[in-house]
Amino acid sequence: MNARIETDICVIGAGSAGLSVAAGASQMGARTVLVERAKMGGDCLNYGCVPSKALLAAGRRARIANHSAGFGIDSHATVDFARVQAHVAGVIAAIAPHDSVERFEGLGVTVIQADARFTGPDELVAGDTVVRAKRFVIATGSRPAVPPVPGLDNLPYLTNETIFGVPEKPTHLLILGGGPIGLEMAQAHRNLGCEVTVIEMASIAGKDDPELVELLRSGLAAEGIRLLEHTKALGVAAKGGGVCVMTEKDGVAGEVAGSHLLVATGRAPNVEGLGLEAAGVRYGRKGIDVDARLRTGNKRIFAIGDVAGPYQFTHMAGYQAGIVIRNALFRLPAKVDYSAVPWVTFTEPELAQVGMSEAEARERHGEIRLLRWGFHENDRAQAERETEGYAKIVTLPNGRILGATILGPQAGELIALWALAISQKMKIGAIASLILPYPTLGEVSKRAAGSFYTPKLFSERTRKIVRFLLKFG
């Protein structure tokens, strides 16, 4: 006979989204059940954000060692790839206790390690346990989306779930996909001494500002990363102990051979096997359908994180968890607001975006103002010899901030100021009037904001006013 649990809230999936809901709900007094079929911490801890940033950090150390002559320091990095992988595993291990079964049981959460399947609108089966709950939260995440490229089924390839366990350093890493995962892994492996080719059927970083992507593109190419854009992968095959990708661009066939193949062509939501039909939950190719309160067709059931979208970021999972807590526990009609969602591609330099792009702003508002300020005009960037890139700000003519894109050192940190400004509907004067410490990279944002006033401040009209006032002493 199956065990039965009656609870207030049942969360399916122990990734970033599910853990946030489970921890919050339990600590606020709700009886909470958490079901996870695989590893606690989900994709972000085990296969995504954490290991990728750890690998990028290792690559950065190698890059610094190899490019310090300008500082009067001559050195060269010797990469021990096994120790690099051990570093990545160590970072995961250091964070894992925070996401562990033991910690969540200590918070009062009942953790069931099994597959979950709905058997009705308010009931599911997890292993040998039947769970009935007042509210459910589906947070089952996503997995690598594998394109229908002929030959992939018969060839060992890597995804973000397996690349961090490769025992030997790839001599030539081929990457299908030029999005954030593909570009980050391309640069990390290039810095560690691998030859790298990226094959992208459209343009790299296709969701970001084309103007700054062009600058990023030039930088990656200068580092020796081969970028094959607007190139279709026709098929893959084993070749010489490695792999060969057959390509086509503008009707011209070609091929590129390497030692390893990484497939980084996007993510697919995990909706299979959940019995969503029995629960009255609608879903499609992009995931589970939800309203602005993150409720599914069954108002007892919420869906958040990668499985519901529209942004597959860890920080969005945390934000959506807060919306669910307010709705499910406090009965508040909280709704999502995606107008100030930041995202970052952690290449070097970093590429960060929040709010509207230039194209989106022109389409929606027509007349806009564009403000730019380069890192080459920033004293801290000069001292660090990291002067590539600039901040690009989009405003209305009255100064209301619509969007920001930054390509440059620590852009992911710098974008936070603009996310706050957009979320609070600030005008550009609020940033221009800030007093910032010197010398810091943050001055780039202040200078960009200040440039909004330059045409008027140094105009002939202003000079006439000044000259007139000076006549009176």
C-alpha positions as CSV (number, residue, x, y, z in Angstrom):
1,M,0.0,0.0,0.0
2,N,1.3,3.4,-0.9
3,A,2.1,5.9,1.8
4,R,-0.1,9.1,1.8
5,I,0.8,12.6,2.6
6,E,-1.6,15.5,3.0
7,T,0.3,18.9,2.7
8,D,-0.2,22.6,2.0
9,I,2.2,22.9,-0.9
10,C,4.0,20.4,-3.0
11,V,7.0,21.4,-5.2
12,I,8.2,19.3,-8.1
13,G,11.8,19.9,-8.9
14,A,14.7,20.9,-6.6
15,G,16.5,23.3,-8.9
16,S,16.8,27.0,-8.2
17,A,13.1,27.8,-8.6
18,G,11.8,24.8,-6.6
19,L,14.3,25.2,-3.8
20,S,13.4,28.9,-3.4
21,V,9.7,28.1,-3.1
22,A,10.2,25.1,-0.8
23,A,12.6,27.0,1.6
24,G,10.3,30.1,1.7
25,A,7.1,28.2,2.2
26,S,8.4,25.9,4.9
27,Q,10.0,28.8,6.9
28,M,6.7,30.7,6.6
29,G,4.8,27.9,8.3
30,A,3.4,25.9,5.4
31,R,3.6,22.1,5.3
32,T,5.9,21.6,2.4
33,V,6.8,18.5,0.3
34,L,9.6,18.7,-2.3
35,V,10.0,16.0,-5.0
36,E,13.2,15.6,-7.0
37,R,14.1,12.7,-9.2
38,A,17.7,13.6,-9.8
39,K,20.3,15.8,-8.2
40,M,19.4,18.5,-5.6
41,G,20.4,21.9,-6.9
42,G,19.2,21.1,-10.5
43,D,20.9,22.3,-13.6
44,C,22.3,25.5,-12.2
45,L,24.4,23.9,-9.5
46,N,25.4,20.7,-11.2
47,Y,25.6,21.5,-15.0
48,G,25.0,25.2,-15.6
49,C,25.8,28.5,-13.9
50,V,28.1,27.2,-11.2
51,P,30.4,24.9,-13.2
52,S,30.5,27.2,-16.2
53,K,31.5,30.2,-14.1
54,A,34.1,28.1,-12.4
55,L,35.6,27.0,-15.7
56,L,35.5,30.6,-17.0
57,A,37.4,31.6,-13.9
58,A,40.1,29.1,-14.5
59,G,40.3,30.2,-18.1
60,R,40.6,33.8,-17.0
61,R,43.6,33.0,-14.7
62,A,45.3,31.4,-17.7
63,R,44.5,34.4,-19.8
64,I,45.9,36.8,-17.3
65,A,49.1,34.8,-17.0
66,N,49.5,34.8,-20.8
67,H,48.7,38.5,-21.3
68,S,50.6,40.3,-18.5
69,A,53.5,41.7,-20.4
70,G,51.9,45.1,-20.6
71,F,52.1,45.3,-16.8
72,G,55.8,44.5,-16.9
73,I,55.2,40.9,-15.9
74,D,56.4,38.1,-18.1
75,S,54.8,34.7,-17.5
76,H,53.1,31.8,-19.3
77,A,50.3,29.5,-18.1
78,T,50.8,25.8,-17.9
79,V,47.3,24.2,-17.9
80,D,46.7,20.9,-16.0
81,F,43.3,20.1,-17.3
82,A,42.6,17.4,-14.7
83,R,43.2,19.9,-11.9
84,V,41.0,22.4,-13.7
85,Q,38.2,19.9,-13.7
86,A,38.9,19.2,-10.0
87,H,38.5,22.9,-9.4
88,V,35.1,22.9,-11.1
89,A,34.0,19.9,-9.1
90,G,35.3,21.5,-5.9
91,V,33.2,24.6,-6.4
92,I,30.1,22.5,-6.9
93,A,30.9,20.5,-3.8
94,A,31.3,23.7,-1.8
95,I,27.9,25.0,-2.7
96,A,26.0,21.6,-2.7
97,P,25.3,21.5,1.1
98,H,23.2,24.6,0.7
99,D,20.9,22.8,-1.7
100,S,21.1,19.4,0.0
101,V,18.4,17.0,1.2
102,E,19.8,17.4,4.8
103,R,19.5,21.2,4.8
104,F,15.9,21.2,3.5
105,E,14.8,18.5,5.9
106,G,16.4,20.7,8.6
107,L,14.1,23.5,7.4
108,G,11.1,21.2,7.9
109,V,10.6,20.2,4.2
110,T,9.6,16.6,3.5
111,V,11.9,15.6,0.6
112,I,10.9,12.7,-1.7
113,Q,13.6,11.5,-4.1
114,A,11.6,10.0,-6.9
115,D,9.7,10.7,-10.2
116,A,6.5,12.7,-9.8
117,R,3.3,12.1,-11.8
118,F,-0.1,13.7,-11.4
119,T,-3.0,11.4,-11.1
120,G,-5.6,14.1,-10.7
121,P,-6.0,17.9,-10.3
122,D,-4.9,17.8,-6.6
123,E,-2.9,14.6,-6.3
124,L,0.3,13.1,-7.5
125,V,2.4,9.9,-7.0
126,A,6.1,10.2,-6.2
127,G,7.7,6.8,-5.9
128,D,5.5,4.8,-3.4
129,T,4.0,7.9,-1.9
130,V,0.7,9.6,-2.8
131,V,0.8,13.3,-2.2
132,R,-2.4,15.5,-1.9
133,A,-1.8,19.2,-1.7
134,K,-3.7,22.5,-1.5
135,R,-1.2,24.0,-4.0
136,F,1.4,22.5,-6.4
137,V,4.4,24.2,-8.0
138,I,6.0,22.6,-11.1
139,A,9.6,23.6,-11.3
140,T,11.1,20.8,-13.3
141,G,13.5,22.9,-15.3
142,S,14.8,22.2,-18.8
143,R,17.4,20.0,-20.6
144,P,19.7,20.5,-23.6
145,A,17.7,20.7,-26.8
146,V,19.4,18.5,-29.4
147,P,18.8,19.5,-33.0
148,P,17.8,16.9,-35.6
149,V,21.3,16.9,-37.2
150,P,21.9,13.7,-39.1
151,G,24.5,11.5,-37.4
152,L,24.1,12.9,-33.9
153,D,22.3,9.8,-32.7
154,N,25.3,7.6,-33.7
155,L,28.0,9.8,-32.3
156,P,29.2,10.7,-28.8
157,Y,28.7,14.4,-28.2
158,L,28.8,16.7,-25.2
159,T,26.2,19.0,-23.7
160,N,26.4,21.3,-20.7
161,E,25.5,18.2,-18.6
162,T,28.6,16.3,-19.6
163,I,31.3,18.8,-20.7
164,F,32.5,19.5,-17.2
165,G,33.4,15.8,-16.7
166,V,35.7,15.5,-19.8
167,P,38.9,13.8,-18.5
168,E,41.2,15.2,-21.1
169,K,41.6,18.7,-22.6
170,P,40.0,18.9,-26.1
171,T,42.5,19.6,-28.8
172,H,39.8,21.2,-31.0
173,L,36.4,21.8,-29.6
174,L,33.5,22.1,-32.1
175,I,30.5,23.9,-30.7
176,L,27.0,23.9,-32.3
177,G,25.3,27.1,-31.1
178,G,26.5,30.6,-30.6
179,G,24.3,31.6,-27.7
180,P,25.5,32.3,-24.1
181,I,26.4,28.7,-23.3
182,G,28.3,28.2,-26.6
183,L,30.2,31.5,-26.4
184,E,31.1,31.1,-22.7
185,M,32.4,27.6,-23.3
186,A,34.2,28.7,-26.4
187,Q,36.2,31.4,-24.6
188,A,36.8,29.3,-21.5
189,H,38.3,26.4,-23.5
190,R,40.3,28.8,-25.8
191,N,41.8,30.4,-22.7
192,L,42.8,27.0,-21.5
193,G,44.6,26.3,-24.7
194,C,42.1,24.5,-26.9
195,E,41.4,25.3,-30.5
196,V,37.7,26.2,-30.8
197,T,35.2,26.5,-33.7
198,V,31.6,27.8,-33.2
199,I,29.0,26.9,-35.7
200,E,25.9,29.1,-35.6
201,M,23.0,29.0,-38.1
202,A,22.1,32.6,-37.5
203,S,24.2,35.3,-35.7
204,I,26.0,34.8,-32.4
205,A,24.4,36.3,-29.3
206,G,21.2,36.8,-31.4
207,K,19.2,38.3,-28.5
208,D,21.6,41.1,-27.7
209,D,22.3,44.5,-29.2
210,P,23.9,43.9,-32.7
211,E,26.1,47.0,-32.3
212,L,27.8,45.6,-29.2
213,V,27.7,42.0,-30.4
214,E,29.8,43.2,-33.4
215,L,32.5,44.4,-31.0
216,L,32.3,41.1,-29.0
217,R,32.6,39.2,-32.3
218,S,35.7,41.0,-33.3
219,G,37.3,40.3,-29.9
220,L,36.5,36.6,-30.0
221,A,37.9,36.2,-33.5
222,A,41.1,38.1,-32.4
223,E,41.6,35.5,-29.7
224,G,41.6,32.8,-32.3
225,I,38.0,31.5,-31.9
226,R,36.7,30.6,-35.3
227,L,33.1,31.8,-35.8
228,L,31.1,30.2,-38.5
229,E,27.9,32.2,-38.5
230,H,24.9,31.8,-40.8
231,T,26.2,28.3,-41.3
232,K,23.9,25.2,-41.2
233,A,25.1,21.9,-39.8
234,L,24.1,19.3,-42.4
235,G,25.4,16.3,-40.5
236,V,28.1,14.9,-38.2
237,A,30.3,11.9,-38.5
238,A,33.2,10.3,-36.7
239,K,36.6,11.1,-38.3
240,G,40.1,10.2,-37.3
241,G,39.3,9.5,-33.7
242,G,37.3,12.7,-33.5
243,V,34.3,14.3,-35.1
244,C,33.5,16.1,-38.4
245,V,30.7,18.5,-39.0
246,M,29.4,18.9,-42.5
247,T,28.3,22.5,-43.1
248,E,26.6,24.7,-45.6
249,K,26.7,28.5,-46.0
250,D,25.2,30.5,-48.8
251,G,24.9,27.3,-50.8
252,V,28.5,26.3,-50.4
253,A,29.3,23.0,-48.7
254,G,32.2,22.6,-46.3
255,E,33.3,20.7,-43.3
256,V,35.2,21.2,-40.0
257,A,36.9,18.5,-38.0
258,G,37.7,18.5,-34.3
259,S,38.3,16.2,-31.3
260,H,35.1,16.9,-29.4
261,L,31.6,18.2,-30.2
262,L,29.6,20.3,-27.8
263,V,25.9,20.8,-28.6
264,A,24.7,24.1,-27.2
265,T,21.6,24.9,-29.3
266,G,19.2,25.9,-26.6
267,R,17.0,24.3,-23.9
268,A,13.8,22.2,-23.9
269,P,11.3,22.2,-21.0
270,N,11.0,19.1,-18.9
271,V,7.3,18.3,-19.2
272,E,7.3,14.6,-20.2
273,G,6.1,12.0,-17.7
274,L,4.4,14.4,-15.3
275,G,0.8,13.4,-16.1
276,L,0.0,17.1,-16.8
277,E,-3.2,16.1,-18.7
278,A,-4.6,14.4,-15.6
279,A,-3.9,17.6,-13.7
280,G,-5.6,19.9,-16.3
281,V,-2.3,21.6,-17.1
282,R,-1.8,22.9,-20.6
283,Y,1.7,22.9,-22.2
284,G,3.4,23.2,-25.5
285,R,6.8,23.1,-27.2
286,K,8.0,26.1,-25.1
287,G,6.8,24.8,-21.8
288,I,3.8,25.0,-19.5
289,D,1.2,27.8,-20.2
290,V,0.9,30.2,-17.2
291,D,-0.9,33.5,-16.6
292,A,0.6,36.7,-15.1
293,R,0.3,35.1,-11.6
294,L,2.2,32.0,-12.8
295,R,-0.9,29.9,-12.5
296,T,-1.6,27.1,-15.0
297,G,-5.0,26.2,-16.3
298,N,-5.5,24.4,-13.0
299,K,-5.5,27.4,-10.6
300,R,-4.2,25.1,-7.8
301,I,-1.0,24.5,-9.8
302,F,1.7,27.0,-10.5
303,A,4.7,26.6,-12.9
304,I,7.9,28.5,-12.6
305,G,11.5,28.5,-13.9
306,D,12.7,27.1,-17.1
307,V,9.7,24.9,-17.5
308,A,7.4,27.9,-17.8
309,G,9.8,30.6,-19.1
310,P,9.9,33.1,-20.7
311,Y,13.4,33.7,-19.5
312,Q,15.6,30.7,-18.6
313,F,17.8,32.3,-16.0
314,T,18.5,31.4,-12.4
315,H,17.7,34.9,-11.2
316,M,14.3,34.7,-12.9
317,A,13.6,31.5,-11.0
318,G,14.1,33.3,-7.7
319,Y,12.0,36.2,-8.8
320,Q,9.1,33.9,-9.9
321,A,9.4,32.0,-6.6
322,G,8.5,35.2,-4.8
323,I,5.5,35.7,-7.0
324,V,4.2,32.2,-6.2
325,I,4.8,32.6,-2.5
326,R,2.6,35.7,-2.5
327,N,-0.1,34.1,-4.5
328,A,-0.1,30.6,-3.0
329,L,0.4,31.4,0.7
330,F,-0.9,34.9,1.1
331,R,-3.6,35.0,-1.5
332,L,-2.2,38.2,-2.9
333,P,-2.8,38.7,-6.7
334,A,0.9,39.3,-7.4
335,K,1.8,39.4,-11.1
336,V,5.1,39.2,-12.9
337,D,6.8,42.2,-14.4
338,Y,9.4,41.4,-17.0
339,S,10.2,45.0,-18.0
340,A,13.5,45.1,-16.1
341,V,15.0,41.6,-16.5
342,P,18.8,41.7,-16.8
343,W,20.9,39.0,-18.4
344,V,24.6,38.5,-18.9
345,T,26.8,36.5,-21.3
346,F,29.9,36.0,-19.1
347,T,32.5,36.2,-21.9
348,E,35.4,38.5,-21.5
349,P,34.5,41.3,-21.9
350,E,31.0,40.6,-20.4
351,L,27.9,41.5,-22.3
352,A,24.9,42.6,-20.2
353,Q,21.5,43.8,-21.2
354,V,18.4,45.0,-19.4
355,G,15.1,46.6,-20.6
356,M,14.5,47.5,-24.2
357,S,17.1,47.3,-27.0
358,E,17.4,50.1,-29.4
359,A,15.3,48.3,-32.0
360,E,12.5,47.6,-29.5
361,A,12.5,51.1,-28.2
362,R,12.3,52.6,-31.7
363,E,9.4,50.3,-32.6
364,R,7.5,51.1,-29.5
365,H,8.2,54.8,-29.0
366,G,9.6,56.1,-32.3
367,E,11.7,59.0,-31.1
368,I,14.4,58.0,-28.6
369,R,17.8,59.1,-27.4
370,L,21.0,57.0,-27.4
371,L,23.8,57.6,-25.0
372,R,27.2,56.0,-25.1
373,W,30.4,56.1,-23.0
374,G,33.4,54.0,-23.7
375,F,35.6,52.1,-21.2
376,H,38.7,53.7,-22.9
377,E,37.6,56.9,-21.3
378,N,37.4,55.4,-17.8
379,D,40.5,55.7,-15.6
380,R,40.0,52.4,-13.8
381,A,39.7,50.5,-17.0
382,Q,42.9,52.1,-18.2
383,A,44.7,51.1,-15.1
384,E,43.4,47.5,-15.5
385,R,44.2,47.6,-19.3
386,E,40.6,46.5,-19.9
387,T,39.3,49.2,-22.1
388,E,37.3,47.3,-24.7
389,G,33.6,48.1,-24.9
390,Y,31.2,50.7,-23.8
391,A,27.8,51.4,-22.2
392,K,24.9,52.1,-24.5
393,I,21.8,53.6,-22.9
394,V,18.3,54.0,-24.5
395,T,16.0,56.8,-23.2
396,L,13.0,58.7,-24.2
397,P,13.5,62.4,-25.2
398,N,12.3,63.4,-21.7
399,G,15.1,61.3,-20.1
400,R,13.1,58.2,-19.0
401,I,15.4,55.2,-19.1
402,L,14.2,52.4,-21.4
403,G,17.1,50.1,-21.7
404,A,20.8,49.6,-21.3
405,T,23.5,47.3,-22.8
406,I,27.0,47.2,-21.5
407,L,30.0,45.4,-23.1
408,G,33.0,45.6,-20.9
409,P,34.7,44.5,-17.7
410,Q,32.3,43.5,-15.0
411,A,29.3,44.4,-17.1
412,G,27.2,41.9,-15.2
413,E,27.8,43.9,-12.0
414,L,27.4,47.3,-13.7
415,I,24.0,46.5,-15.2
416,A,22.4,46.2,-11.8
417,L,22.2,50.0,-11.5
418,W,20.3,50.2,-14.8
419,A,18.0,47.4,-13.8
420,L,17.1,49.4,-10.7
421,A,16.6,52.6,-12.7
422,I,14.2,50.9,-15.2
423,S,12.3,49.0,-12.5
424,Q,11.7,52.2,-10.6
425,K,10.9,54.2,-13.8
426,M,13.7,56.7,-13.1
427,K,14.9,59.4,-15.4
428,I,18.5,59.8,-16.5
429,G,19.1,62.7,-14.2
430,A,19.0,60.3,-11.2
431,I,22.1,58.5,-12.6
432,A,23.8,61.6,-13.8
433,S,23.6,63.2,-10.3
434,L,25.1,60.2,-8.5
435,I,28.3,60.7,-6.6
436,L,30.5,57.6,-7.3
437,P,33.9,56.7,-5.9
438,Y,36.9,57.3,-8.1
439,P,38.4,55.5,-9.9
440,T,35.7,52.8,-10.5
441,L,34.2,51.2,-13.5
442,G,30.8,52.4,-12.4
443,E,31.7,55.9,-13.6
444,V,31.0,54.7,-17.1
445,S,27.3,54.6,-16.2
446,K,27.4,58.1,-14.7
447,R,29.3,59.5,-17.7
448,A,26.9,58.0,-20.1
449,A,24.0,59.4,-18.2
450,G,25.6,62.8,-18.0
451,S,26.1,62.9,-21.8
452,F,22.3,63.3,-22.0
453,Y,22.7,66.9,-21.0
454,T,25.9,67.7,-22.9
455,P,24.2,69.2,-26.0
456,K,22.3,71.8,-23.9
457,L,24.9,72.3,-21.2
458,F,27.6,73.4,-23.6
459,S,25.3,75.1,-26.2
460,E,25.6,78.6,-27.5
461,R,22.5,79.5,-25.6
462,T,24.1,78.4,-22.3
463,R,27.2,80.5,-23.1
464,K,25.1,83.5,-23.8
465,I,23.4,83.1,-20.4
466,V,26.7,82.7,-18.6
467,R,28.2,85.8,-20.3
468,F,25.1,87.8,-19.5
469,L,25.1,86.9,-15.8
470,L,28.8,87.6,-15.5
471,K,28.2,91.2,-16.4
472,F,26.6,91.7,-13.0
473,G,29.8,90.8,-11.2
